[in-house]
Amino acid sequence: MGVTLDDDARQYLAAFEDVTGVDGRDCLVTEDGDRLLIVVERGGMGEAIGPGGRTVQRFEDRVDARVRLVEGADEPETFVANALAPAAVYNVTISENNDTVAYVEVAEDDHGVAIGTDGRTIDAARTLANRHFEIDDVQLL
């Protein structure tokens, strides 16, 4: 399944790849444009972050936006868990009935982390799961 990016997202990904040297698979831009969520190629997180976070900080400075990185994955369960990081995810189960739903078991103390401020983290996880694996919803247990 291919992800279609708008012009802004393509430009941010090109800049990300230029600064970090790591392939980006997807980019979500908030409506106000001050936050980016970039899906990094599997295995590329360390290089994208860089020593002491300097590489991703250079990219943030270049685009004047806060950036959150999500590591890509080949399996939908792993991808959903990565999208909810840094929450401690114990298990992800994909249920395919009328809709495809990812049920995520999260540490009780990390429910707030998985939801995020104003629901941003869980909403981003839902959007990414749908774009990359056609998962209709992500539910926390």
HELIX and SHEET records of a PDB file:
HELIX    1   1 ASP A    7  THR A   20  1                                  14    
HELIX    2   2 MET A   45  ILE A   49  1                                   5    
HELIX    3   3 PRO A   51  GLY A   53  5                                   3    
HELIX    4   4 ARG A   54  VAL A   63  1                                  10    
HELIX    5   5 PRO A   76  ALA A   83  1                                   8    
HELIX    6   6 GLU A  108  ASP A  110  5                                   3    
HELIX    7   7 HIS A  111  ILE A  115  1                                   5    
HELIX    8   8 THR A  117  GLY A  119  5                                   3    
HELIX    9   9 ARG A  120  PHE A  133  1                                  14    
SHEET    1   A 3 GLY A  24  VAL A  29  0                                        
SHEET    2   A 3 ARG A  35  VAL A  40 -1                                        
SHEET    3   A 3 ARG A  66  GLU A  71  1                                        
SHEET    1   B 3 VAL A  89  GLU A  96  0                                        
SHEET    2   B 3 THR A 100  VAL A 106 -1                                        
SHEET    3   B 3 ASP A 137  LEU A 140  1                                        
END                                                                             
